[in-house]
Amino acid sequence: DEHRIARQLLELHPGDGVLDVACGTGNFTRRFARAVGPQGLAVGVDLSETMLARAVRDTRSAGLDHQAAYLRARAEELPFVDHAFDAACCFAGLNLMADPHAAIADMARVLVPGGRIALFTSATFRTPGLRLWQSLATLPSGMTMFGQDELTGALEANGFEDVRLLLSGTTQFVGGVLAG
């Protein structure tokens, strides 16, 4: 379902440029490369050299190395010019970042007007007792648990419209379109 939801939120077209933030081993990056085709480009960024090395190997083995590229970079300081991508995605990494709101702002910066964003991350429980237990359980890991309105508000504050939220247990999918 994660791949299907990513495709729906990102609405990728042949020739698009798409950024996969916290790409890990490049599983989503390769799917995006197939979706944008040889005229497009999927770029994966991650901090882990080990993950990126695996992403490069797997992408080469899949024959997609001409339409996918990888770069070691921090999500909060993306090394791209403004308005460089048609879409940006961060699946299962935002909750591990030191400054997730800065990462969202920088993803917005590198998107063209009308660019799409898709996020998949943690979500807090609705009931106060369960939220308390959840915060105590995740405290040692340093993982951020996002409130159910926190990321929709962050996207709107960064100029996104048509913001959508799908909750699924302790996870959430959030997407939007950057205002033009």
VOTOR-180226 format. One record per residue (C-alpha): x, y, z. Coordinates in steps of 0.02 Angstrom, whole numbers, plus 50000, padded with zeros to 5 digits. Last residue first. Layout:
N
XYZ
...
//
This chain:
180
500965141949617
500505133849782
501465117949822
500325102749811
500005091649961
500275074950043
500215066750214
500245048150252
500105043450434
500705029850551
500205024150725
498605015850666
498315020950485
497925039350463
497735046950289
498005065650274
497805077050124
498405094850092
497605102649938
498765117349961
500585118450013
501405135050054
502605130350193
501365134150333
500105122750245
501375108550246
501785111250429
499935111850474
499615095250385
501145088750477
500565093550651
498715089550634
498815071250686
500215074350808
501915067850756
502905055250857
504745059350848
505995045350874
507365048651001
507445029951035
507395031451225
505815042451219
504805030751107
503985020651247
503695035851359
502885045651217
501785030751170
501205027751349
500725046151363
499845045651194
498905029851248
498255038551402
497795054451307
496765045551172
497115049450990
498725039550968
500185048950895
500685047150714
502315041350637
502875044250459
502445043750275
502645060050180
502165064350000
502505080949914
501905087549747
502565101949644
501315114949581
502625128549600
504285119249576
504965109849725
506705112949798
506095125349930
504645114349985
505865100250021
506895112750121
505395117850226
504935099650258
506725095950313
506715111250428
505125104450508
505945087450532
507385094750635
508415080650713
507725067950590
507085050650642
505225054550623
505525061050446
506285044750387
504895032250353
504435039050181
505045056050125
504465060949951
504735075649836
503935079949668
504225091249518
506015094949567
507305108949546
506295123949608
507695131149715
509445124449684
509955107849759
511105102649902
509695098750026
510065105950198
508745099150319
508675082450227
510535080150254
511515073750104
512375058650028
511845058049846
511025045249736
510525045249553
509145037049452
508725038149267
510335031849190
510655019449333
509005010549301
509644993849236
508964984449387
510724978649433
511324996849426
509905001949543
510304987749663
512144992449669
511795011249689
510505008249825
511694996449917
513055009749918
511755022549974
511235011950123
513035009550178
513445028050155
511995032550270
511475050850264
510185048550126
509695056749963
508835048249816
508635056849649
507375050749519
507615057949346
506485059749196
506695057149008
507135038649033
505525035249126
504685045449264
503765030149332
505245018249317
506355030549410
505015032349544
505025013649573
506925014249585
506865028549710
505565019349814
506715004449844
508265015449853
509225006749993
508855020850115
507955034950024
507965047250168
507285060250045
506695053649875
506715068249752
505745067249589
506105075149420
504705072449297
504965066749116
503605053449118
502295058349247
502225056149436
500595059449530
501535061449695
500075057749812
499365043349711
501055035549674
501555036649857
499895028749907
500195014049790
501985011649851
501445012150034
500005000050000
//
